[in-house]
């Protein structure tokens, strides 16, 4: 997945009422104006994107 595609996926989560939705909104608005926090948010969003990709590929069992 290209970086542009990954960013599109991450930004699509902004409307969600979830942890990744809150992270995406905080990342978009640069909440706190702290580059270290932004890097941490991006890393956490990357983990969420990786998990989503694995689920879609059928590589991880879906928890019920």
N, CA, C and O of each residue as an XYZ file, in Angstrom:
256
protein
N       0.850     -1.168      0.000
C       0.000      0.000      0.000
C       0.897      1.232      0.000
O       1.844      1.327      0.780
N       0.588      2.158     -0.872
C       1.386      3.382     -0.930
C       1.054      4.282      0.261
O       0.019      4.123      0.910
N       1.933      5.207      0.528
C       1.716      6.133      1.650
C       0.448      6.962      1.431
O      -0.294      7.231      2.376
N       0.204      7.365      0.186
C      -1.008      8.146     -0.104
C      -2.265      7.328      0.175
O      -3.230      7.836      0.747
N      -2.250      6.053     -0.235
C      -3.405      5.195      0.013
C      -3.613      4.976      1.504
O      -4.743      4.969      1.991
N      -2.512      4.798      2.220
C      -2.614      4.586      3.666
C      -3.196      5.826      4.346
O      -4.030      5.708      5.244
N      -2.763      6.999      3.924
C      -3.290      8.234      4.507
C      -4.780      8.393      4.208
O      -5.534      8.873      5.055
N      -5.207      7.993      3.011
C      -6.634      8.054      2.667
C      -7.444      7.138      3.579
O      -8.518      7.516      4.048
N      -6.934      5.944      3.830
C      -7.621      5.003      4.724
C      -7.701      5.595      6.122
O      -8.763      5.577      6.745
N      -6.592      6.115      6.616
C      -6.557      6.691      7.963
C      -7.539      7.855      8.078
O      -8.262      7.952      9.069
N      -7.575      8.723      7.100
C      -8.461      9.881      7.164
C      -9.927      9.476      7.014
O     -10.815     10.221      7.428
N     -10.190      8.310      6.429
C     -11.578      7.848      6.309
C     -12.149      7.448      7.672
O     -13.364      7.304      7.811
N     -11.300      7.271      8.664
C     -11.748      6.871     10.003
C     -12.201      8.054     10.845
O     -12.717      7.845     11.942
N     -12.032      9.268     10.386
C     -12.325     10.458     11.201
C     -13.753     10.499     11.715
O     -13.998     11.009     12.809
N     -14.692      9.977     10.956
C     -16.098     10.058     11.369
C     -16.491      8.947     12.338
O     -17.604      8.956     12.865
N     -15.601      7.995     12.579
C     -15.908      6.890     13.484
C     -15.874      7.338     14.948
O     -15.075      8.189     15.338
N     -16.757      6.748     15.737
C     -16.746      6.974     17.178
C     -15.962      5.824     17.807
O     -16.527      4.957     18.472
N     -14.667      5.836     17.585
C     -13.801      4.753     18.055
C     -12.430      5.338     18.392
O     -12.168      6.520     18.170
N     -11.573      4.487     18.927
C     -10.209      4.920     19.252
C      -9.497      5.405     18.004
O      -8.873      6.466     18.019
N      -9.582      4.642     16.920
C      -8.883      5.062     15.703
C      -9.517      6.314     15.100
O      -8.823      7.101     14.455
N     -10.812      6.511     15.297
C     -11.461      7.730     14.829
C     -10.951      8.954     15.587
O     -10.672      9.996     14.993
N     -10.834      8.812     16.904
C     -10.301      9.919     17.717
C      -8.848     10.201     17.362
O      -8.435     11.358     17.296
N      -8.073      9.142     17.134
C      -6.670      9.327     16.730
C      -6.580     10.059     15.393
O      -5.766     10.968     15.230
N      -7.410      9.664     14.450
C      -7.396     10.292     13.121
C      -7.763     11.770     13.215
O      -7.151     12.610     12.556
N      -8.767     12.087     14.038
C      -9.155     13.498     14.195
C      -8.047     14.302     14.874
O      -7.765     15.430     14.470
N      -7.422     13.731     15.897
C      -6.331     14.425     16.582
C      -5.148     14.616     15.636
O      -4.494     15.659     15.664
N      -4.871     13.622     14.802
C      -3.780     13.719     13.836
C      -4.081     14.810     12.806
O      -3.209     15.614     12.478
N      -5.308     14.837     12.301
C      -5.708     15.808     11.276
C      -5.603     17.245     11.798
O      -5.140     18.135     11.084
N      -6.031     17.468     13.040
C      -6.061     18.832     13.579
C      -4.748     19.227     14.243
O      -4.598     20.365     14.687
N      -3.792     18.297     14.315
C      -2.502     18.535     14.960
C      -2.716     19.004     16.400
O      -2.116     19.974     16.862
N      -3.588     18.282     17.082
C      -3.935     18.608     18.462
C      -2.680     18.639     19.333
O      -1.944     17.654     19.396
N      -2.439     19.741     19.988
C      -1.286     19.893     20.860
C      -0.062     20.488     20.171
O       0.871     20.923     20.846
N      -0.051     20.514     18.860
C       1.067     21.086     18.085
C       2.417     20.545     18.536
O       3.382     21.293     18.692
N       2.467     19.244     18.740
C       3.682     18.590     19.218
C       4.107     17.530     18.204
O       3.378     16.561     17.996
N       5.269     17.690     17.569
C       5.695     16.725     16.556
C       5.890     15.312     17.110
O       5.690     14.333     16.391
N       6.273     15.202     18.367
C       6.452     13.873     18.967
C       5.090     13.183     19.108
O       4.961     11.997     18.807
N       4.080     13.922     19.565
C       2.727     13.358     19.673
C       2.195     12.965     18.302
O       1.561     11.920     18.159
N       2.449     13.792     17.296
C       1.998     13.478     15.947
C       2.640     12.188     15.443
O       1.978     11.370     14.805
N       3.920     12.009     15.728
C       4.613     10.788     15.305
C       4.015      9.571     16.017
O       3.848      8.515     15.407
N       3.696      9.718     17.299
C       3.088      8.613     18.044
C       1.704      8.292     17.498
O       1.338      7.125     17.362
N       0.930      9.341     17.184
C      -0.404      9.119     16.623
C      -0.305      8.393     15.285
O      -1.055      7.453     15.021
N       0.619      8.835     14.452
C       0.778      8.209     13.140
C       1.200      6.749     13.281
O       0.742      5.896     12.521
N       2.060      6.460     14.237
C       2.487      5.076     14.467
C       1.294      4.218     14.911
O       1.127      3.092     14.445
N       0.478      4.753     15.805
C      -0.687      3.999     16.268
C      -1.700      3.810     15.144
O      -2.312      2.748     15.026
N      -1.876      4.836     14.325
C      -2.788      4.709     13.187
C      -2.259      3.686     12.184
O      -3.035      2.965     11.557
N      -0.942      3.627     12.038
C      -0.335      2.631     11.156
C      -0.605      1.215     11.650
O      -0.839      0.308     10.851
N      -0.573      1.029     12.961
C      -0.884     -0.282     13.540
C      -2.337     -0.658     13.238
O      -2.626     -1.800     12.881
N      -3.247      0.307     13.384
C      -4.652      0.049     13.067
C      -4.816     -0.304     11.590
O      -5.577     -1.210     11.251
N      -4.111      0.400     10.717
C      -4.197      0.128      9.277
C      -3.666     -1.270      8.964
O      -4.239     -1.984      8.141
N      -2.580     -1.657      9.614
C      -2.010     -2.987      9.394
C      -2.995     -4.067      9.848
O      -3.183     -5.068      9.156
N      -3.611     -3.868     10.992
C      -4.588     -4.843     11.489
C      -5.765     -4.971     10.534
O      -6.235     -6.075     10.260
N      -6.241     -3.830     10.027
C      -7.363     -3.850      9.093
C      -6.978     -4.597      7.826
O      -7.763     -5.394      7.310
N      -5.783     -4.348      7.325
C      -5.326     -5.018      6.108
C      -5.222     -6.529      6.320
O      -5.588     -7.307      5.438
N      -4.728     -6.941      7.478
C      -4.619     -8.367      7.775
C      -5.990     -9.016      7.874
O      -6.187    -10.134      7.398
N      -6.948     -8.312      8.495
C      -8.306     -8.858      8.592
C      -8.914     -9.028      7.207
O      -9.530    -10.052      6.911
N      -8.737     -8.015      6.357
C      -9.308     -8.077      5.013
C      -8.663     -9.174      4.181
O      -9.307     -9.758      3.309
N      -7.400     -9.452      4.449
C      -6.697    -10.502      3.720
C      -6.981    -11.874      4.306
O      -6.566    -12.888      3.743
N      -7.680    -11.915      5.426
C      -8.010    -13.182      6.057
C      -6.854    -13.801      6.810
O      -6.826    -15.014      7.018
N      -5.898    -12.981      7.220
C      -4.728    -13.491      7.908
C      -4.882    -13.557      9.414
O      -4.054    -14.154     10.102
N      -5.942    -12.942      9.931
C      -6.159    -12.950     11.380
C      -7.585    -13.401     11.652
O      -8.512    -12.976     10.962
N      -7.765    -14.239     12.628
C      -9.146    -14.634     12.964
C      -9.922    -13.445     13.519
O      -9.376    -12.627     14.260
N     -11.164    -13.359     13.164
C     -12.036    -12.278     13.639
C     -12.572    -12.671     15.003
O     -13.159    -13.742     15.162
N     -12.372    -11.809     15.982
C     -12.880    -12.071     17.337
C     -14.393    -11.906     17.362
O     -14.937    -10.970     16.777
N     -15.055    -12.812     18.037
C     -16.527    -12.757     18.100
C     -16.967    -12.278     19.449
O     -18.166    -12.163     19.703
